[in-house]
């Protein structure tokens, strides 16, 4: 189930109803989920902690609840489960055991950023988070070889490093950055790797980033033609 990226009013009516009806809720952080539940006046729910470090145990707990006939809602701290957030292992395990896994659509940082992006995004490659160390360089080189718009997630700790890597691998790149989507200090900025690096170096860097990288140059012309052919 998708939950708000920041503004709790982004929660859908169906999502609130589902949380109210669920017998239990599997969540990344019980503190974050408790705030969400309190906001909508939902009390007395059994919370099962589910994150990347306890996936196997959490799957067993959720499976046991489902076998008892108890409906379980799966949420992440923010956004849509399985989209660079915990969720894949749970969904895969439950599918394999014959349980129904039903999406409750809603907020997603990926689609929110693309919906206001000024660069061509009728087709794109979603790469999520790059590896922190091992494999990061080869992954970036592979992405540069695709000659299409790339969408990345990045943390505030590595965003300046990412701009430098984009500059080295996409010489003519044009970028669009979405930061703190739907939160108090949300920001949307376009520019080159150098201009964006200068912009975000001017103060303390906070919040999660969605970075849209358009190859630019001849690659841009190729994709713009393809985008025009689709309309």
C-alpha positions in Angstrom: 0.0 0.0 0.0 1.3 3.4 -0.9 1.7 6.0 1.9 2.4 9.7 1.7 5.9 11.0 0.8 5.5 13.8 3.3 2.1 15.6 3.3 -0.2 13.2 5.1 -3.2 14.6 3.1 -1.8 12.8 0.1 -3.2 9.5 1.6 -6.0 8.1 -0.6 -9.5 7.4 0.8 -9.0 3.7 -0.1 -5.7 3.5 1.7 -7.2 4.9 4.9 -10.1 2.5 4.6 -7.7 -0.4 4.0 -5.7 0.4 7.1 -8.8 0.6 9.2 -10.0 -2.7 8.0 -6.7 -4.6 8.1 -6.2 -6.9 11.0 -2.4 -6.2 11.1 0.0 -3.9 9.4 3.6 -4.8 8.3 5.7 -1.6 8.3 9.3 -0.5 8.1 9.3 1.7 11.2 6.6 1.4 13.8 7.2 5.0 14.9 6.5 6.4 11.4 3.5 4.2 10.9 2.1 5.1 14.3 2.2 8.8 13.4 0.2 8.0 10.2 -2.3 5.9 12.0 -2.8 8.5 14.7 -3.4 11.2 12.1 -6.3 9.2 10.7 -7.6 8.1 14.1 -6.8 4.5 13.6 -6.0 2.6 16.9 -5.4 -0.9 18.2 -3.6 -2.4 15.2 -1.0 -5.2 15.4 2.2 -3.9 13.9 4.8 -6.3 12.4 8.2 -4.8 11.7 9.4 -5.5 8.1 12.6 -4.1 6.6 15.6 -5.2 4.6 17.3 -6.7 7.7 14.6 -9.0 8.9 12.8 -10.0 5.7 12.7 -13.8 6.3 11.3 -13.5 9.9 8.8 -10.9 8.8 7.5 -13.0 5.9 7.0 -15.9 8.4 5.0 -13.6 10.7 2.8 -12.2 8.0 2.3 -15.7 6.5 1.1 -17.0 9.9 -1.4 -14.1 10.2 -2.7 -14.7 6.7 -3.1 -18.4 7.5 -5.3 -17.4 10.4 -7.5 -15.5 8.1 -6.2 -12.1 9.1 -5.7 -9.4 6.4 -2.4 -7.7 6.5 -1.5 -4.3 5.0 2.1 -3.7 4.0 3.4 -0.1 4.1 6.8 1.5 3.8 7.9 4.7 5.6 6.9 6.7 2.5 5.8 6.0 -1.1 5.1 2.7 -2.7 6.4 -0.7 -1.4 8.8 -2.5 -3.8 9.8 0.7 -5.7 13.3 1.0 -4.1 11.6 0.3 -0.8 11.1 -3.0 1.1 8.3 -5.0 -0.4 9.6 -7.3 -3.2 10.6 -10.2 -0.9 7.3 -10.1 0.9 5.2 -10.0 -2.3 7.3 -12.7 -4.0 7.0 -15.0 -1.0 3.2 -14.5 -0.6 2.6 -15.0 -4.3 4.5 -18.3 -4.2 2.4 -19.5 -1.3 -0.9 -18.7 -3.1 -2.0 -15.7 -1.2 -3.6 -12.7 -2.9 -1.3 -9.6 -3.1 -3.4 -6.6 -4.0 -1.9 -3.1 -4.7 -3.4 0.0 -3.1 -2.1 2.7 -5.5 -1.0 6.1 -4.3 2.1 8.3 -3.8 5.4 7.4 -5.5 8.5 9.7 -5.7 9.2 8.3 -9.1 5.9 9.3 -10.8 5.6 12.5 -8.8 8.9 13.8 -10.1 8.3 12.7 -13.7 4.9 14.4 -13.7 6.6 17.8 -13.4 9.8 17.1 -15.2 10.6 19.4 -18.2 12.8 16.8 -19.9 11.5 14.1 -22.3 10.2 11.2 -20.2 7.8 9.3 -22.4 10.3 6.5 -22.1 12.9 6.2 -19.4 15.1 3.7 -17.5 14.5 3.6 -13.7 17.7 2.7 -12.0 16.8 3.4 -8.4 19.7 3.8 -6.0 23.2 3.1 -7.3 25.5 0.8 -5.3 27.3 2.8 -2.6 30.7 1.5 -3.5 31.4 -1.8 -5.3 29.9 -1.8 -8.8 28.9 1.9 -8.8 31.3 2.9 -11.5 30.4 0.0 -13.9 26.7 0.6 -13.2 27.0 4.3 -14.2 28.9 3.3 -17.3 26.2 0.9 -18.3 23.5 3.5 -17.8 25.4 5.9 -20.0 25.4 3.4 -22.8 21.6 3.2 -22.9 21.1 6.5 -24.7 17.8 7.2 -22.9 16.6 9.2 -20.0 17.7 7.7 -16.6 15.9 8.2 -13.3 17.9 7.7 -10.1 17.2 8.0 -6.4 20.0 9.4 -4.2 20.6 10.4 -0.6 21.9 13.8 0.5 25.2 12.2 1.5 26.1 11.2 -2.1 24.2 13.7 -4.3 27.3 15.8 -5.0 29.2 12.7 -5.9 26.4 11.7 -8.2 26.5 15.0 -10.1 30.3 14.5 -10.7 29.7 10.9 -11.9 26.9 12.1 -14.3 29.3 14.9 -15.6 31.9 12.3 -16.3 29.6 9.7 -18.0 27.1 12.0 -19.7 29.1 14.9 -21.1 26.0 16.8 -22.5 23.6 15.8 -19.7 20.6 17.9 -18.8 19.2 17.1 -15.3 16.0 17.6 -13.3 16.1 17.2 -9.6 13.2 16.8 -7.2 13.9 17.0 -3.5 11.7 16.6 -0.5 8.6 16.0 -2.6 5.4 17.1 -0.9 7.2 18.2 2.2 7.7 21.7 3.6 11.0 22.4 1.8 10.3 20.7 -1.5 12.3 21.9 -4.4 12.5 21.3 -8.1 15.6 22.4 -10.1 16.9 21.9 -13.6 20.4 22.4 -14.9 23.7 20.9 -15.7 25.7 18.7 -13.3 28.0 21.7 -12.6 25.2 24.2 -11.9 23.3 21.8 -9.7 26.4 20.9 -7.8 27.0 24.6 -7.1 23.3 25.1 -6.2 23.3 22.3 -3.6 26.7 23.1 -2.3 25.6 26.5 -1.1 23.9 25.1 2.1 23.3 22.1 4.1 22.0 19.3 1.9 18.9 17.6 3.2 16.2 15.2 2.0 15.9 12.4 -0.5 16.5 13.2 -4.2 15.0 12.0 -7.5 17.4 12.8 -10.3 16.3 12.6 -13.9 19.3 12.5 -16.3 18.7 13.2 -20.0 21.7 12.4 -22.2 21.6 15.6 -24.2 23.4 16.3 -27.4 22.8 13.9 -30.3 21.2 11.4 -27.9 18.7 14.1 -26.9 17.8 14.6 -30.6 17.3 10.9 -31.0 14.9 10.6 -28.1 13.0 13.8 -28.8 12.3 12.4 -32.3 11.1 9.1 -30.7 9.0 11.0 -28.2 7.4 13.0 -31.0 6.6 9.8 -32.9 4.6 8.6 -29.9 2.3 11.6 -29.9 
